[in-house]
């Protein structure tokens, strides 16, 4: 299922800076540039039903986020229902809804395979950091990550005692 993060932007929006900020966000978080292609036999890497993941390098064409521009009158609820093709599509989709030059709604739609509800806060923070930097004409200076999402998942598995 999908986790929507809906951000309101009041005032002018610099789409070029936003596009660069989205690239920064995806470059920082490898889970946002991970795809899950089937193997030759259609199953996981070991022949079982476990998903096989492929982390695309930052800047890889398939991992570059696209800022989709919603048509006037488009339904945000419908956009949240997007069905990801995780074999070819990274698990983040962005859609910008605009009601005039000074009122915008940005949808960051995250597939649950790439995060959880707690993931939305650091994603929003990192996007805001990157957008602010790009508006100033510079690359963002992020604080170091404690780990990637896969590290968090591994810690949870150890804590819960499951493989």
N, C-alpha and C positions, 0 to 999 in steps of 0.2 A: 504494500500500500504506500501511499504518498504522504509526505509531511510538508504541508504548505507553510511558508514563512512569508507573510504579507507585510510589506513596508510602505508607509505613506511618505511621499516626498512633496512638501509644500514649498513652492518657489521654483525658479528655473532649474532645469535639469540638463546637465551636459552629458549627452549620450555617448560621446567619444570617451570621456573620462570614466563613465560607467562601464563601457565595454572593456577598457583597460583594467579597471578594478575587478571585473569578473575574471579576466585572465589571471590577474594576481591571485585571486581567491582560489581558483582551480589549480594554479601552480603550487600553492601552499599546501593544499589538502589532497593527498593522493587518492583518497576514497572518491573524490569528485571526478577523477579521471580514470576510474577503473571500469572495465567492461567484463562481462562474464560469458565469453564465447563457449559454445559446445565443443567437445573434442570430436575426433573422427567418428566415434561410435555414438555421438549424441549425448553422452553423459559426462560426468565429472572427469577430472584428470586421471584418477585411478580406476576408472571403469565403474565407479559407484555413482550414486545420485548427487554427490556433493558438487557444488558449483566450482568451476575453474575460473580463476580471476586473472586478468591481465591489467597491470597498472601501466597506463600509457605515460610516456615521459612528458614533462611540462613542455608546452608548445606543439605537441603532436597534433596534426590536423584534426583527428577525430576527437581530441580532448578540448579543443578550443570552444569555449562557451559561445553560444549564439544568443544575442538579445532579441527575442521575438517581440515584435511590436503588435499589440492587439488592435484589431479593427475597432473603430468607434462603436460603442454599444455592445462590445463583446462581454460575455458573462464570465466573471472570475471563477464562479463555481464550476463551470464547464472546463476551464483551463486546469483546475485542480484535478480533474478526472483523467488527465493525460495518461496514456498507457505507455510506459517505457519499454523499449526493446533493449534489454540489458545485454544482449549479445553484441550489439553494435553501438549503442548509445550510452554515454556516461550518465550516471544517475542524478544529474542536476539539469533542470530546465528553468530558464528565466523568461518571464513575459512582462512587458511594460505596458500598463494601461494608462492612458493620458486623458484627462478631462480638462483640456485647455493647457496653456503654456506654464501654468503655475500649480497644477494639481496632478500628481502622478501616483500610481500604485504599482509597486514592483513586487511581482510574485517570484519567489525562489521556491521551486518545487523539488524536493529531495525525496528520492525513492528510499524506502526504509532499509534497503540492503546497505545503504551508504551512511546511515546514521540513525539517531533516535531523537526524541523530543529535546533532550539536553543539548543536542548538536546545534540547534538553531541559534542559541545565544552567541557562541564563539563564531559562527558563520556570519551573523549580522555584524558583530564587532569587527571582524576582519574585513568585511566588505566596506564598512564605514571608514575604517582606517585607510584602506586602499583608495577609496573614492576621494577622500579628503586630500590624500597625497597627490593623486592624479589631477585634481582640480588645481593644485599648486604647481603642477608641471614636473613632479618628481615621482620616483618609485617609492612605494611604501616601505617603512622600516618597522617590520613586525617584531614583536617579542618572540624569542625562540619557543617552539612548540615543545611541550612535555613529551609528546609522542604523536603518532598518527592514530587514526581510529582503530586500526588493526591491533595496535598495542593495547588500547583500552579494552577491546573485545577479548584479547588474550588474558588480561588481568581479571576480567569478569569470569571467564571460564575457569581460571584457577580458583577464584573465590567460591564459585558455585560447585566446583569439583566435577565438572563435565568436560569431556574431550572436545 
